[in-house]
Amino acid sequence: MKKLTYLIFSIVALAFVSCDNYLDRPAKTSSNDDIYWVSEDNVRLFVNGAYTNYFVGYNSGWGSVYAPAVYSNREYSDDATTTGKQSNLLASIPDDNWYQAEGNYWLVRTGAGPWNFAWIRKWNLLIDRVAMMHEQGIFNDEQFNHWTGVARFFRGFEYSRFVQSFGDVPYIDYVVESADFDSQYKPRDSRDFVMTKVMDDFDFAYANVRDAATEPNRVNKDVVAAFASRFMLFEGSWQIYHNNDAAVAKPFFEAAVRFAELVMNTGSYDCDQPFRTLFGSESNPGKEAIIYRSYAASQSLTHCIASYSNLNESQTSGANLSLLKAWICQVGKTYDQSGVDNVESWRIQDMIKTRDARFEATFWHEPTQANTSIYCTKFIDRIGPWYNVDGVEEALPAKYASMTNTNGAPVIRYAEILLNWIEAKAELAERCGGTAVTDADLEKSINEIRSRPLDDTAKAHGVQPTAKLTLAMVNSMNDPARTSDIQTKTKGYEVTGDFVPALLWEIRRERRMEFVFEHMRTLDIRRWGQLELMQGSINPDILVGAWVDFNETKNLKKSFNLLTAAQFKTLKVQKLDGTVVTFDGEADENGNITSSNAAEMVGFRIPNNIQDRDEFSDKNYLEPICNDVVNQYEDRGYAIEQNPGW
């Protein structure tokens, strides 16, 4: 068993992992602490090792931790559904400290981070060493302030993810010595105390790090403020929808607004490119990416995410009916209130013409062999999928195949800042006595995003710009989903005693459309107290896929014909009235199929062998402290409190 001292407080190799001065080209090295702290270049190398830990983009090689969730069943929310039994939430406390293994669990289940103090120690060490360099005259005041700000930003980043997973955690803002067991085994501090400290770190970082012109595509003022808006919004929401504590939530919402405005007021960012361009380009395509990760085959830096959007590779998780129903129409209203021609058709081809433009940019325009018969092509350019269409004989280029993809990734986008800002303002108005949201606020947030230009492919499919959202429109809509029985089963409803206010409901919808398969939904439903939406017994639409007519002869893929003997008693569709039809028939010795109900195989596809996930409870909003950590505390004569319900 590893000693907790080693686990939490040893520097080991992590302290000196580094890369060169490009975000997208990591190269490991190591050094001696006694002689290392002699130049700014060395400090930069020390920090560079963190970039591929925090600013993942599409990850690299076959890596998928903190990368978009089209690969390896990594969308763990109410948006996506698999065949078979749905993945369960953690049911019991693990014995060993596998919390370090982020790739095995953390992003998939929580969207946050593991119980691991190594990175926190790294940033406390950097703060200490930068101060030493300042005292020795190696750093001037500006260098000292900048690098201290960088260290405090990353410390705040790490503690934010730590709190998202565990709630109360031990807070340490100094370098702990090997014999200091009181610090190594200190009890947990309250999450609001820790996150207030995090806010202080972000404030200091913003005030002291260099601007974006001096440090482009690195930790700069805009990057600090962008991520700070994300983490402050999460904490404010948690305090409302888990504790119903507006007094504690208010300063976090105010900080989210303040940090977002720092980015917005620069005038440097804009939603100026078509949606698909943001994810499929091989270089930063415009003004929306606040920090951007590039890839290049010539540098042996590639990824696998585009290959899982190329129509050939299978996607373990697929969009479900719950997500499809939530998609707004081009007139800005829900499908059942829009009045748009043909809006009652659930065919993917028709939904593309009637829904918000991001629907067409996110999904392929016909049913496919995917588990839910709708395939996400969001993370590839417009050309890549066509190599897998009938009649195309050209070989698939390397940049669309395997783990040799080179399209770049916007790590954090201006659209998120706008949505963080408007949500925090709305929460302040609804819950904390703040100023009411105005149409002008909607104009420079949600409507800025909706005004993205359309590319030629979208126009060819009949996509139209989505109407602007106004307060009058919000007040005129009465989405029955907002006040449904499903919502009454959520923790957020139980805690606040009320349904989500109409404006916040529409802001949440906007986030859902904007960030499909970017892991934001996992964090959002946790902070809103809506994890229960992942339970099929509560939210049955998560167990149903897209609309398909399995008799259509024109299909995307040569292999896409599910009316085969292999699908007898397996392939199922759900009709509009909820009736389920199972494909029946027989095949003769020559493979000729006779079916009694092939003509009836039209409806919402039910993923093969679908089963609901096991029931879970409130305890799953936070992760348990594993037995290994608990025992190590006890072995030293200390105690650590377990999370509620575990």
Helices and strands as residue ranges (DSSP letters): H 4-9, G 13-16, H 33-36, H 40-48, H 51-54, E 80-81, G 98-100, G 102-104, H 106-109, H 118-135, H 141-166, H 181-184, H 191-208, H 221-241, H 246-264, H 277-280, E 289-293, G 297-299, G 306-309, E 318-319, H 321-326, H 348-354, H 357-362, G 384-388, G 398-400, E 409-413, H 414-431, H 439-443, H 446-450, H 456-460, H 471-476, H 485-488, H 491-496, H 502-514, H 520-527, G 531-534, G 540-543, E 547-549, G 565-567, E 572-574, E 580-582, E 586-587, E 593-594, G 598-600, E 602-606, G 618-621, H 627-635
